[in-house]
């Protein structure tokens, strides 16, 4: 591990706080010689005591774009997603083994997620499926609506409204097939693969496919099948799953009020389709059940520092593989198969490759268990810590917000409660730039997305402020003092072929009240963006490049050691991003330190 600080604890927006292991066999709850299973009178007795937990989540569409204005419900607590699709609910009442998060918005079918809650911030991602009409049928007549893969739903023509009254007219049918072979299925499916079987016992599920079906009347009202009516469903089975597909399989529907799957009926395999009969609509699921226990895994390094958001995979030779991400308290909890020896693998996230950091044989577990894992140091990984302060537009500390760091194809999110943030991650050697965007969840103010360069192992970006009305700014601090802001009269000019300096130059200036700022740089004539030293160059020497701060700082021409990171040089009207830090001497020979951020629109 290339680092001088502790092993990283890093935040990952796509957090699944569960590991669900599943069986490829028919459910056999009480084989000969085993103890009789005890089933509680109420299924909710499996959930454990009520607890209070914090949640942060993101709601996205099928294109992985954020959805604003989604109503989020956890018990009696509600929130709305912001422009980033993010929601925050603190101190929500859930159960020790079961937390249920619902998401709804007009234009989408209902979405949800379950977690086995952990002590840290529980982070979830929900992908809502659109409510576009797949086909129509008419009341009083038989009809069928089909998908391109052959999945279909057939109706006998009898429908009712939510109040139980008969419905007559056109029925708009919305159908989605969820394929386990699709990597987005875990984001799309409701709840988690946790169920109540026909005997009232809890089970974990292995899905071979799901159908989401919603019926709407001509005025948009929700409909369902009339009492005594039935519907035939046909569900496509992916070729990769045919080898484990049994001839008959239990059917399960998702109860949107209770938040888990319930066994009801069965389906028969005909060709590559499961065919079954149902009496009402929600999500329907073809699943193989397995006995389950909960397992909580905590990860630390060899100095006993807690690790966060590493990628965890648990594999059973009998029951298959599932995975999840360790949260900001170093823990992941979920369901694993009872009585099975398992292989646990821990990875860094895939942007830097997919080599296992640690592998270990664990189990078998026959009751709810906790497991601590020590992961040894790794010399091939660069650990980064990014810190800073996050203020409101009035320069007060943000007390309810979040900061998002984008690196490569990943987004790391840290909740902000006291105006400070710390995000830890692993990075690749060939990519040392990242972007920061922060949101004040209460005042609905955000920062721009600002580019920075890592200063390994610790990068302090200083203070950022959430002010939607501020489109460009220059901020800096001398000798660790108060931040100085330049917000007005900012001018930035890039000349790709400056005749005076025989190459590309960049000039930035600005003034606000008593503060001023002037920066001049001669850039590399091939890459432009990159790292530059403070340097006094000879205009006739094409090899000299660098930046200089002038006038306002009283900076002399000697003993200066300021590093400039030009991370973005946009076209005219787009952003120029620079961050800089280092030491210099003033004209009287006094030493000073300086650090700052430039986020300005290019004028020329």
RODO-2510 file (C-alpha; in nm, 4 decimals, decimal comma):
residues 604
     n   res          X          Y          Z
     1     x     0,0000     0,0000     0,0000
     2     x     0,1547     0,3302    -0,1051
     3     x     0,0546     0,5476     0,1873
     4     x     0,1624     0,7153     0,5066
     5     x    -0,1844     0,7302     0,6588
     6     x    -0,4197     0,4545     0,7681
     7     x    -0,5822     0,2158     0,5194
     8     x    -0,8612     0,4007     0,3339
     9     x    -1,2164     0,4325     0,4427
    10     x    -1,4042     0,5378     0,1343
    11     x    -1,7625     0,6114     0,0396
    12     x    -1,9354     0,4422    -0,2478
    13     x    -2,2840     0,5884    -0,3791
    14     x    -2,3796     0,2339    -0,5040
    15     x    -2,3812     0,0712    -0,1397
    16     x    -2,5696    -0,2571    -0,0936
    17     x    -2,5732    -0,3338     0,2808
    18     x    -2,6666    -0,6990     0,2327
    19     x    -2,5177    -1,0255     0,1200
    20     x    -2,7910    -1,2593     0,0035
    21     x    -2,6863    -1,6179    -0,0624
    22     x    -2,9307    -1,8405    -0,2436
    23     x    -3,0012    -2,2054    -0,3134
    24     x    -3,0296    -2,3895    -0,6397
    25     x    -3,2418    -2,6642    -0,4847
    26     x    -3,6027    -2,7155    -0,3869
    27     x    -3,6830    -2,6041    -0,0322
    28     x    -3,6578    -2,8882     0,2179
    29     x    -3,7112    -2,7260     0,5548
    30     x    -3,6878    -3,0343     0,7757
    31     x    -3,4764    -3,3185     0,6388
    32     x    -3,4579    -3,6372     0,8434
    33     x    -3,2300    -3,6054     1,1464
    34     x    -3,2466    -3,2266     1,1718
    35     x    -3,4215    -3,0281     1,4419
    36     x    -3,7784    -2,9180     1,3674
    37     x    -3,7880    -2,5587     1,2452
    38     x    -3,9641    -2,3197     1,4832
    39     x    -4,1871    -2,0731     1,2988
    40     x    -4,3104    -1,7656     1,4937
    41     x    -4,6770    -1,6726     1,5098
    42     x    -4,6072    -1,3439     1,3306
    43     x    -4,3511    -1,3164     1,0499
    44     x    -4,2392    -0,9767     1,1848
    45     x    -4,0930    -1,1557     1,4882
    46     x    -3,8006    -1,2452     1,2616
    47     x    -3,7140    -0,8749     1,2257
    48     x    -3,5835    -0,8169     1,5798
    49     x    -3,6225    -0,5122     1,8003
    50     x    -3,6859    -0,1607     1,6739
    51     x    -3,3738     0,0516     1,6337
    52     x    -3,2881     0,3983     1,5029
    53     x    -3,0619     0,4271     1,1981
    54     x    -2,9469     0,6858     0,9409
    55     x    -3,0004     0,6481     0,5656
    56     x    -2,8562     0,8150     0,2595
    57     x    -2,9596     0,7025    -0,0857
    58     x    -2,9737     0,7802    -0,4533
    59     x    -3,2643     0,7211    -0,6905
    60     x    -3,1798     0,6809    -1,0589
    61     x    -3,3510     0,5858    -1,3840
    62     x    -3,2570     0,3083    -1,6280
    63     x    -2,9942     0,5372    -1,7823
    64     x    -2,8334     0,5818    -1,4382
    65     x    -2,9435     0,9467    -1,4289
    66     x    -3,0692     1,0958    -1,0994
    67     x    -3,4437     1,1407    -1,0477
    68     x    -3,5522     1,4511    -0,8577
    69     x    -3,8688     1,4754    -0,6501
    70     x    -3,9039     1,1076    -0,5547
    71     x    -4,0975     1,0507    -0,2322
    72     x    -3,8941     0,8323     0,0049
    73     x    -4,0640     0,6607     0,2980
    74     x    -3,9008     0,4721     0,5847
    75     x    -4,1623     0,3881     0,8458
    76     x    -4,3176     0,7209     0,9474
    77     x    -4,0300     0,9281     0,8066
    78     x    -4,0359     1,0807     0,4602
    79     x    -3,8016     1,2807     0,2375
    80     x    -3,7788     1,3977    -0,1238
    81     x    -3,4814     1,3413    -0,3507
    82     x    -3,2948     1,6529    -0,4584
    83     x    -3,1596     1,7472    -0,8001
    84     x    -2,8879     1,4820    -0,7616
    85     x    -3,1472     1,2149    -0,6842
    86     x    -3,0159     1,1996    -0,3270
    87     x    -3,2172     1,1687    -0,0056
    88     x    -3,1173     1,1783     0,3623
    89     x    -3,3269     1,0429     0,6492
    90     x    -3,1736     1,0418     0,9960
    91     x    -3,2865     0,8438     1,3003
    92     x    -3,5407     0,6397     1,1061
    93     x    -3,7144     0,3651     1,3014
    94     x    -3,6373     0,0248     1,1516
    95     x    -3,5711    -0,3260     1,2891
    96     x    -3,2434    -0,4941     1,3768
    97     x    -3,2718    -0,7407     1,0871
    98     x    -3,5023    -0,5503     0,8524
    99     x    -3,5190    -0,1963     0,7139
   100     x    -3,7642    -0,1072     0,4348
   101     x    -3,7202     0,1974     0,2085
   102     x    -3,9967     0,2859    -0,0404
   103     x    -3,9620     0,5186    -0,3412
   104     x    -4,2467     0,6568    -0,5532
   105     x    -4,2971     0,9208    -0,8190
   106     x    -4,5533     0,9746    -1,0907
   107     x    -4,4313     0,8337    -1,4197
   108     x    -4,2526     0,5401    -1,2557
   109     x    -4,3664     0,2145    -1,1009
   110     x    -4,3137     0,1744    -0,7280
   111     x    -3,9570     0,0988    -0,6166
   112     x    -3,8084    -0,0082    -0,2853
   113     x    -3,5069    -0,1509    -0,1088
   114     x    -3,4492    -0,3603     0,2042
   115     x    -3,1337    -0,3690     0,4122
   116     x    -3,0110    -0,5387     0,7246
   117     x    -2,9294    -0,2061     0,8946
   118     x    -2,5801    -0,1345     1,0259
   119     x    -2,4654     0,1238     1,2798
   120     x    -2,3163     0,3570     1,0214
   121     x    -2,4970     0,5488     0,7512
   122     x    -2,6918     0,2944     0,5484
   123     x    -2,6535     0,3798     0,1805
   124     x    -2,8783     0,2472    -0,0931
   125     x    -2,9387     0,2975    -0,4624
   126     x    -3,2827     0,2429    -0,6153
   127     x    -3,3432     0,2322    -0,9897
   128     x    -3,7022     0,3212    -1,0775
   129     x    -3,8588     0,1647    -1,3849
   130     x    -4,0690     0,3861    -1,6091
   131     x    -4,4454     0,3494    -1,6185
   132     x    -4,4678     0,3552    -1,9984
   133     x    -4,7634     0,1560    -2,1296
   134     x    -4,6621    -0,1801    -2,2775
   135     x    -5,0048    -0,2662    -2,4195
   136     x    -5,3792    -0,2348    -2,3604
   137     x    -5,6693    -0,4730    -2,3018
   138     x    -6,0402    -0,4103    -2,2477
   139     x    -6,2614    -0,5071    -1,9592
   140     x    -6,5060    -0,7851    -2,0463
   141     x    -6,2688    -0,9350    -2,3041
   142     x    -5,9751    -1,1695    -2,2878
   143     x    -5,6407    -1,0203    -2,3893
   144     x    -5,2668    -1,0700    -2,3746
   145     x    -4,9763    -0,8241    -2,3500
   146     x    -4,6325    -0,9531    -2,4539
   147     x    -4,2701    -0,8400    -2,4373
   148     x    -4,0050    -0,8889    -2,7050
   149     x    -3,8416    -1,1780    -2,5160
   150     x    -4,1681    -1,3734    -2,5107
   151     x    -4,2702    -1,2928    -2,1529
   152     x    -4,6421    -1,2200    -2,1397
   153     x    -4,9458    -1,1584    -1,9212
   154     x    -5,2949    -1,2837    -2,0175
   155     x    -5,6218    -1,1491    -1,8748
   156     x    -5,9808    -1,2784    -1,8520
   157     x    -6,1277    -0,9259    -1,8680
   158     x    -6,2427    -0,8745    -1,5061
   159     x    -6,0853    -0,5801    -1,3212
   160     x    -6,1512    -0,3761    -1,0072
   161     x    -6,0454    -0,0354    -0,8754
   162     x    -5,8544     0,0181    -0,5501
   163     x    -6,1833     0,0568    -0,3580
   164     x    -6,3006    -0,2837    -0,4827
   165     x    -6,5610    -0,1522    -0,7251
   166     x    -6,5848    -0,2959    -1,0767
   167     x    -6,3923    -0,1238    -1,3527
   168     x    -6,5180    -0,1000    -1,7104
   169     x    -6,3136     0,0380    -1,9954
   170     x    -5,9627     0,0310    -2,1379
   171     x    -5,6873    -0,1126    -1,9186
   172     x    -5,3338     0,0157    -1,9714
   173     x    -5,0839    -0,2566    -1,8884
   174     x    -4,7273    -0,1781    -1,7760
   175     x    -4,4912    -0,4772    -1,7840
   176     x    -4,1188    -0,5073    -1,7148
   177     x    -3,9180    -0,8292    -1,7177
   178     x    -3,6240    -0,8280    -1,4745
   179     x    -3,3473    -1,0593    -1,5872
   180     x    -3,0952    -1,1898    -1,3278
   181     x    -2,8351    -1,1807    -1,6041
   182     x    -2,8760    -0,7997    -1,6156
   183     x    -2,6218    -0,6294    -1,3885
   184     x    -2,8821    -0,3627    -1,3012
   185     x    -3,1378    -0,6118    -1,1697
   186     x    -3,0191    -0,5687    -0,8082
   187     x    -3,0987    -0,1968    -0,8398
   188     x    -3,4360    -0,2531    -1,0075
   189     x    -3,5931    -0,5286    -0,7996
   190     x    -3,8024    -0,4306    -0,4972
   191     x    -3,6935    -0,5003    -0,1401
   192     x    -3,4282    -0,7687    -0,1250
   193     x    -3,4460    -1,1404    -0,1925
   194     x    -3,6018    -1,2091     0,1461
   195     x    -3,9320    -1,3936     0,1769
   196     x    -4,2032    -1,5646     0,3780
   197     x    -4,2754    -1,9164     0,2545
   198     x    -4,6142    -2,0890     0,2579
   199     x    -4,5452    -2,2191     0,6120
   200     x    -4,4763    -1,8688     0,7440
   201     x    -4,0989    -1,9216     0,7741
   202     x    -3,8320    -1,6816     0,6506
   203     x    -3,6308    -1,7722     0,3444
   204     x    -3,3718    -1,6163     0,1178
   205     x    -3,4295    -1,6472    -0,2552
   206     x    -3,2453    -1,7146    -0,5762
   207     x    -3,4367    -1,5526    -0,8571
   208     x    -3,4589    -1,6937    -1,2083
   209     x    -3,6615    -1,3953    -1,3276
   210     x    -3,9242    -1,1378    -1,2280
   211     x    -4,2200    -0,9663    -1,3880
   212     x    -4,3298    -0,6224    -1,2726
   213     x    -4,6945    -0,5671    -1,3700
   214     x    -4,9075    -0,2593    -1,3020
   215     x    -5,2586    -0,1972    -1,4353
   216     x    -5,3970     0,1536    -1,4869
   217     x    -5,7385     0,2725    -1,5903
   218     x    -5,8062     0,5290    -1,8599
   219     x    -5,7923     0,8046    -1,5956
   220     x    -5,4699     0,6765    -1,4457
   221     x    -5,6317     0,4962    -1,1518
   222     x    -5,4618     0,1809    -1,0242
   223     x    -5,6433    -0,1455    -1,1035
   224     x    -5,6131    -0,5128    -1,0167
   225     x    -5,7806    -0,8421    -1,1012
   226     x    -6,1359    -0,8892    -0,9790
   227     x    -6,1945    -1,1441    -0,7048
   228     x    -6,2103    -1,4933    -0,8547
   229     x    -6,0248    -1,3874    -1,1695
   230     x    -5,6901    -1,5319    -1,2701
   231     x    -5,4122    -1,4394    -1,5072
   232     x    -5,1515    -1,6518    -1,6795
   233     x    -4,7969    -1,5190    -1,6710
   234     x    -4,5084    -1,6365    -1,8852
   235     x    -4,1596    -1,5484    -1,7677
   236     x    -3,8455    -1,5735    -1,9830
   237     x    -3,5483    -1,7647    -1,8397
   238     x    -3,2034    -1,6501    -1,9541
   239     x    -2,9850    -1,9185    -2,1223
   240     x    -2,7221    -1,8814    -1,8467
   241     x    -2,9803    -1,9951    -1,5890
   242     x    -3,1343    -2,2889    -1,7742
   243     x    -2,8900    -2,5400    -1,6223
   244     x    -3,0194    -2,4702    -1,2707
   245     x    -3,3858    -2,4120    -1,3618
   246     x    -3,6055    -2,6817    -1,1989
   247     x    -3,9099    -2,8256    -1,3778
   248     x    -4,1380    -2,6543    -1,1239
   249     x    -4,0519    -2,3538    -0,9110
   250     x    -4,2343    -2,1617    -0,6363
   251     x    -4,3953    -1,8290    -0,7298
   252     x    -4,3541    -1,5327    -0,4953
   253     x    -4,5155    -1,1883    -0,5027
   254     x    -4,3804    -0,8715    -0,3445
   255     x    -4,6044    -0,7206    -0,0761
   256     x    -4,5478    -0,3456    -0,1111
   257     x    -4,7021    -0,2784     0,2316
   258     x    -4,4982    -0,5338     0,4250
   259     x    -4,1813    -0,5043     0,2194
   260     x    -4,0976    -0,8685     0,1526
   261     x    -4,1811    -1,1559    -0,0837
   262     x    -4,4599    -1,4038    -0,0072
   263     x    -4,4903    -1,7523    -0,1573
   264     x    -4,8093    -1,8163    -0,3555
   265     x    -4,8410    -2,0895    -0,6193
   266     x    -4,5847    -2,2317    -0,8564
   267     x    -4,4739    -2,2145    -1,2187
   268     x    -4,3827    -2,4885    -1,4667
   269     x    -4,0898    -2,4736    -1,7063
   270     x    -4,1946    -2,5063    -2,0698
   271     x    -3,9040    -2,4532    -2,3056
   272     x    -3,7338    -2,1358    -2,1824
   273     x    -4,0482    -1,9996    -2,0141
   274     x    -4,1888    -2,0406    -1,6652
   275     x    -4,5687    -2,0440    -1,6847
   276     x    -4,7932    -1,9911    -1,3844
   277     x    -5,1330    -1,8600    -1,2759
   278     x    -5,1757    -1,5601    -1,0431
   279     x    -5,4761    -1,3891    -0,8832
   280     x    -5,3433    -1,0350    -0,8361
   281     x    -5,0590    -0,8131    -0,9521
   282     x    -4,7420    -0,6684    -0,8108
   283     x    -4,3915    -0,7964    -0,8803
   284     x    -4,3975    -1,1742    -0,9397
   285     x    -4,0824    -1,3763    -0,8930
   286     x    -3,9693    -1,7301    -0,9830
   287     x    -3,7337    -1,8260    -0,6999
   288     x    -3,5641    -2,1172    -0,5309
   289     x    -3,5678    -2,0739    -0,1497
   290     x    -3,2993    -2,1503     0,1079
   291     x    -3,2689    -2,1369     0,4881
   292     x    -3,0921    -1,8208     0,6034
   293     x    -2,9051    -1,6660     0,8940
   294     x    -2,7676    -1,3124     0,9212
   295     x    -2,3949    -1,2495     0,9091
   296     x    -2,2248    -0,9182     0,9897
   297     x    -1,8664    -0,8805     0,8670
   298     x    -1,6350    -0,6100     1,0048
   299     x    -1,3074    -0,5363     0,8265
   300     x    -0,9905    -0,3816     0,9705
   301     x    -0,6314    -0,3500     0,8543
   302     x    -0,3314    -0,4971     1,0345
   303     x    -0,3084    -0,1825     1,2520
   304     x    -0,6703    -0,2387     1,3612
   305     x    -0,7976     0,0608     1,1634
   306     x    -1,1539     0,0166     1,0431
   307     x    -1,1873    -0,0257     0,6645
   308     x    -1,4801     0,1070     0,4683
   309     x    -1,6701     0,0232     0,1516
   310     x    -1,4523    -0,2503     0,0193
   311     x    -1,6259    -0,4880    -0,2173
   312     x    -1,7202    -0,8157    -0,0477
   313     x    -1,8043    -1,1422    -0,2241
   314     x    -1,9294    -1,4584    -0,0491
   315     x    -1,9464    -1,7845    -0,2437
   316     x    -2,1027    -2,1202    -0,1610
   317     x    -2,0313    -2,4235    -0,3797
   318     x    -2,3968    -2,5222    -0,3371
   319     x    -2,5754    -2,1872    -0,3247
   320     x    -2,3812    -1,9533    -0,5539
   321     x    -2,2310    -1,6058    -0,5064
   322     x    -2,3612    -1,2728    -0,3831
   323     x    -2,1831    -0,9515    -0,2896
   324     x    -2,2036    -0,6139    -0,1203
   325     x    -2,0031    -0,3104    -0,0018
   326     x    -1,8722    -0,2386     0,3476
   327     x    -2,0180     0,0837     0,4892
   328     x    -1,8489     0,3795     0,6586
   329     x    -1,8312     0,1942     0,9899
   330     x    -1,6443    -0,0942     0,8312
   331     x    -1,9416    -0,3304     0,8415
   332     x    -2,1702    -0,5167     0,6050
   333     x    -2,4637    -0,7277     0,7211
   334     x    -2,7011    -0,9578     0,5400
   335     x    -2,8262    -1,3112     0,4865
   336     x    -2,6076    -1,6144     0,4157
   337     x    -2,7101    -1,9804     0,3820
   338     x    -2,7299    -2,1768     0,7031
   339     x    -2,4852    -2,4666     0,7536
   340     x    -2,2626    -2,3973     0,4520
   341     x    -1,8861    -2,3490     0,4296
   342     x    -1,8270    -2,0231     0,2406
   343     x    -1,5443    -1,8435     0,0630
   344     x    -1,5120    -1,4730     0,1436
   345     x    -1,3213    -1,2433    -0,0934
   346     x    -1,2589    -0,8729    -0,0436
   347     x    -1,1694    -0,6422    -0,3333
   348     x    -1,0981    -0,2802    -0,4010
   349     x    -1,3456    -0,1272    -0,6451
   350     x    -1,3160    -0,2282    -1,0082
   351     x    -1,1775     0,0975    -1,1485
   352     x    -0,8253    -0,0202    -1,0564
   353     x    -0,8779    -0,3831    -1,1444
   354     x    -1,0387    -0,6806    -0,9815
   355     x    -0,7662    -0,8614    -0,7889
   356     x    -0,8697    -0,9892    -0,4482
   357     x    -0,7118    -0,8081    -0,1532
   358     x    -0,7998    -1,0921     0,0819
   359     x    -0,9553    -1,4384     0,0592
   360     x    -1,0686    -1,6583     0,3480
   361     x    -1,2809    -1,9677     0,4118
   362     x    -1,5545    -1,8923     0,6678
   363     x    -1,8461    -2,0757     0,8272
   364     x    -2,0516    -2,2770     0,8498
   365     x    -2,2975    -2,0550     1,0397
   366     x    -2,6114    -2,2020     1,1933
   367     x    -2,7274    -1,8889     1,3795
   368     x    -2,6952    -1,5126     1,3406
   369     x    -2,3226    -1,4335     1,3655
   370     x    -2,0583    -1,1583     1,3661
   371     x    -1,7205    -1,1990     1,1983
   372     x    -1,4101    -0,9768     1,2111
   373     x    -1,1676    -0,9883     0,9179
   374     x    -0,8127    -0,8483     0,9130
   375     x    -0,6880    -0,7415     0,5704
   376     x    -0,3075    -0,7164     0,5347
   377     x    -0,1332    -0,4142     0,3872
   378     x    -0,1112    -0,4030     0,0061
   379     x     0,1878    -0,2267    -0,1559
   380     x     0,0182    -0,1970    -0,4957
   381     x    -0,2665     0,0319    -0,3865
   382     x    -0,2531     0,4095    -0,3457
   383     x    -0,4678     0,5324    -0,0576
   384     x    -0,6074     0,8848    -0,0703
   385     x    -0,7859     1,0968     0,1892
   386     x    -0,9727     1,4086     0,0754
   387     x    -1,0843     1,6552     0,3423
   388     x    -1,2404     1,9984     0,3492
   389     x    -1,4975     2,2316     0,4973
   390     x    -1,8454     2,2821     0,3560
   391     x    -2,0297     2,6074     0,4243
   392     x    -2,3678     2,7495     0,3371
   393     x    -2,3955     3,0532     0,1153
   394     x    -2,3920     3,2625     0,4366
   395     x    -2,0572     3,1084     0,5387
   396     x    -2,2097     2,8974     0,8148
   397     x    -2,1177     2,5320     0,8509
   398     x    -2,3530     2,2971     0,6661
   399     x    -2,5285     2,0766     0,9212
   400     x    -2,7318     1,8581     0,6880
   401     x    -2,5735     1,7931     0,3513
   402     x    -2,3368     1,5738     0,1566
   403     x    -2,0256     1,5877    -0,0592
   404     x    -1,9785     1,3784    -0,3718
   405     x    -1,6343     1,2913    -0,5054
   406     x    -1,6203     1,1573    -0,8596
   407     x    -1,3157     0,9579    -0,9596
   408     x    -1,3030     0,7500    -1,2726
   409     x    -1,6432     0,5863    -1,3109
   410     x    -1,7201     0,5914    -0,9386
   411     x    -1,8960     0,8373    -0,7088
   412     x    -1,8100     0,8509    -0,3388
   413     x    -2,0521     1,0281    -0,1050
   414     x    -1,9924     1,1567     0,2473
   415     x    -2,2647     1,2912     0,4743
   416     x    -2,1866     1,6333     0,6255
   417     x    -2,3217     1,7071     0,9742
   418     x    -2,0780     1,9647     1,1136
   419     x    -1,9428     2,1453     0,8089
   420     x    -1,6479     1,9101     0,7598
   421     x    -1,6006     1,6072     0,5410
   422     x    -1,3485     1,3303     0,4842
   423     x    -1,3610     1,0930     0,1902
   424     x    -1,1150     0,8070     0,1556
   425     x    -1,0603     0,5975    -0,1540
   426     x    -0,8182     0,3854    -0,3500
   427     x    -0,6872     0,5258    -0,6741
   428     x    -0,4911     0,4190    -0,9792
   429     x    -0,1402     0,5453    -1,0531
   430     x    -0,2307     0,6676    -1,4008
   431     x    -0,5193     0,8926    -1,2939
   432     x    -0,4703     1,1563    -1,0241
   433     x    -0,7567     1,3996    -1,0832
   434     x    -1,1032     1,4033    -0,9276
   435     x    -1,4097     1,6258    -0,9021
   436     x    -1,5985     1,7511    -0,5968
   437     x    -1,9604     1,8640    -0,5793
   438     x    -2,1433     1,9395    -0,2554
   439     x    -2,5107     1,9929    -0,1693
   440     x    -2,6741     2,1721     0,1216
   441     x    -2,9722     1,9401     0,1668
   442     x    -3,1727     2,1829     0,3845
   443     x    -3,1306     2,5042     0,1854
   444     x    -3,1259     2,3283    -0,1532
   445     x    -2,8036     2,4994    -0,2551
   446     x    -2,5154     2,3327    -0,4353
   447     x    -2,1629     2,3993    -0,5469
   448     x    -2,0415     2,3575    -0,9003
   449     x    -1,8512     2,0419    -0,9883
   450     x    -1,4883     2,1469    -0,9320
   451     x    -1,1782     1,9609    -1,0512
   452     x    -0,8824     1,8917    -0,8199
   453     x    -0,5569     1,6982    -0,8211
   454     x    -0,4594     1,4523    -0,5477
   455     x    -0,1699     1,5568    -0,3227
   456     x    -0,1011     1,2054    -0,1969
   457     x    -0,1766     1,0822     0,0650
   458     x    -0,3838     1,3767     0,1971
   459     x    -0,5650     1,6358    -0,0133
   460     x    -0,7255     1,9246     0,1732
   461     x    -0,9378     2,1209    -0,0722
   462     x    -1,0115     2,3970     0,1778
   463     x    -1,3585     2,5478     0,2080
   464     x    -1,6341     2,5158    -0,0491
   465     x    -1,9631     2,7028    -0,0318
   466     x    -2,3046     2,6031    -0,1625
   467     x    -2,4279     2,9042    -0,3573
   468     x    -2,6184     2,8313    -0,6743
   469     x    -2,6032     3,1992    -0,7712
   470     x    -2,2219     3,2045    -0,7800
   471     x    -2,1064     3,0855    -1,1202
   472     x    -1,7314     3,1500    -1,0791
   473     x    -1,4931     3,2307    -0,7962
   474     x    -1,1345     3,2566    -0,6813
   475     x    -1,0553     3,1757    -0,3197
   476     x    -0,7258     3,1641    -0,1336
   477     x    -0,5775     3,1746     0,2128
   478     x    -0,2407     3,3120     0,3261
   479     x    -0,0650     3,1592     0,6276
   480     x    -0,3734     2,9533     0,7108
   481     x    -0,5814     3,2660     0,7701
   482     x    -0,9373     3,3441     0,6682
   483     x    -1,0421     3,2604     0,3162
   484     x    -1,0252     3,5503     0,0762
   485     x    -1,2870     3,5461    -0,1989
   486     x    -1,2767     3,7129    -0,5394
   487     x    -1,6226     3,6936    -0,6959
   488     x    -1,6421     3,9967    -0,9244
   489     x    -1,4621     4,1383    -1,2289
   490     x    -1,3014     3,8039    -1,3068
   491     x    -1,1286     3,7782    -1,6418
   492     x    -0,9553     3,4722    -1,7841
   493     x    -0,7722     3,4620    -2,1147
   494     x    -0,5992     3,1703    -2,2849
   495     x    -0,3703     3,2286    -2,5801
   496     x    -0,2669     2,9046    -2,7517
   497     x     0,0178     3,0770    -2,9393
   498     x     0,1270     3,3871    -2,7539
   499     x     0,3835     3,5740    -2,9681
   500     x     0,5396     3,7377    -2,6614
   501     x     0,6127     3,4076    -2,4890
   502     x     0,6552     3,1701    -2,7822
   503     x     0,3807     2,9371    -2,6620
   504     x     0,0492     2,9026    -2,4832
   505     x    -0,0256     3,1374    -2,1916
   506     x    -0,3073     3,1695    -1,9401
   507     x    -0,3885     3,4930    -1,7565
   508     x    -0,6381     3,5220    -1,4691
   509     x    -0,7375     3,8367    -1,2832
   510     x    -1,0178     3,9527    -1,0588
   511     x    -1,1154     4,2014    -0,7867
   512     x    -1,3813     4,2158    -0,5161
   513     x    -1,3882     4,5170    -0,2840
   514     x    -1,0375     4,5341    -0,1306
   515     x    -0,9231     4,1964    -0,2610
   516     x    -0,7435     4,1387    -0,5859
   517     x    -0,5878     3,8464    -0,7668
   518     x    -0,3537     3,8127    -1,0615
   519     x    -0,2074     3,4902    -1,1975
   520     x    -0,0017     3,4364    -1,5089
   521     x     0,1101     3,1057    -1,6546
   522     x     0,3158     2,9829    -1,9468
   523     x     0,1911     2,6344    -2,0272
   524     x     0,3288     2,3228    -2,1809
   525     x     0,2657     2,3457    -2,5553
   526     x     0,1257     1,9932    -2,5877
   527     x    -0,0843     1,8906    -2,2866
   528     x    -0,1770     2,2298    -2,1286
   529     x    -0,3399     2,0623    -1,8272
   530     x    -0,1068     1,9283    -1,5608
   531     x     0,1159     2,0229    -1,2683
   532     x     0,3335     2,3362    -1,2797
   533     x     0,5867     2,4910    -1,0418
   534     x     0,6160     2,8547    -0,9539
   535     x     0,8902     2,9876    -1,1785
   536     x     1,0242     3,3072    -1,3295
   537     x     1,0785     3,2221    -1,6896
   538     x     1,2577     3,3784    -1,9770
   539     x     1,0123     3,4757    -2,2495
   540     x     1,2651     3,3702    -2,5090
   541     x     1,3202     3,0266    -2,3550
   542     x     1,0577     2,7876    -2,4932
   543     x     1,1482     2,5246    -2,2333
   544     x     1,0407     2,7400    -1,9381
   545     x     0,6884     2,6798    -1,8145
   546     x     0,5099     2,7600    -1,4906
   547     x     0,2739     2,9900    -1,3055
   548     x     0,3312     3,3008    -1,1002
   549     x     0,1173     3,4947    -0,8560
   550     x     0,1854     3,8655    -0,8845
   551     x     0,1111     4,2062    -0,7296
   552     x    -0,1645     4,1222    -0,4801
   553     x     0,0472     3,8780    -0,2818
   554     x     0,3629     4,0847    -0,2577
   555     x     0,5521     3,7805    -0,3803
   556     x     0,9233     3,8197    -0,4426
   557     x     1,1099     3,6472    -0,7216
   558     x     1,3131     3,4150    -0,4964
   559     x     1,2558     3,1211    -0,2620
   560     x     0,9107     3,0483    -0,3959
   561     x     0,7755     2,6955    -0,3953
   562     x     0,4148     2,6948    -0,5098
   563     x     0,2645     2,4005    -0,6983
   564     x    -0,0196     2,4662    -0,9428
   565     x    -0,2536     2,1955    -1,0704
   566     x    -0,4364     2,2969    -1,3863
   567     x    -0,7079     2,0316    -1,3913
   568     x    -0,9484     2,1745    -1,6469
   569     x    -0,9025     2,4140    -1,9376
   570     x    -1,2401     2,4413    -2,1051
   571     x    -1,3410     2,6149    -2,4240
   572     x    -1,4656     2,9743    -2,4177
   573     x    -1,7637     2,9835    -2,1840
   574     x    -1,6541     2,6674    -2,0042
   575     x    -1,4624     2,6301    -1,6798
   576     x    -1,0958     2,6644    -1,5964
   577     x    -1,0052     2,4862    -1,2705
   578     x    -0,6781     2,5372    -1,0836
   579     x    -0,5783     2,4496    -0,7284
   580     x    -0,2495     2,5624    -0,5824
   581     x    -0,0523     2,5508    -0,2592
   582     x     0,2992     2,6121    -0,1339
   583     x     0,5329     2,8671     0,0244
   584     x     0,6813     3,1990    -0,0877
   585     x     0,8731     3,5011     0,0395
   586     x     0,7399     3,8552     0,0312
   587     x     0,9526     4,1543    -0,0764
   588     x     1,0852     4,1910     0,2791
   589     x     1,2058     3,8292     0,2854
   590     x     0,9319     3,7072     0,5202
   591     x     0,8115     3,3496     0,4554
   592     x     0,4431     3,2772     0,3912
   593     x     0,2228     2,9868     0,2901
   594     x    -0,0589     3,0101     0,0417
   595     x    -0,3314     2,7789    -0,0885
   596     x    -0,6254     2,8419    -0,3132
   597     x    -0,8787     2,7307    -0,5707
   598     x    -0,9702     2,8893    -0,9040
   599     x    -1,3031     2,8000    -1,0680
   600     x    -1,3682     3,0552    -1,3418
   601     x    -1,5332     3,0739    -1,6792
   602     x    -1,3007     3,1201    -1,9737
   603     x    -1,3605     3,4527    -2,1461
   604     x    -1,1185     3,4308    -2,4390
***
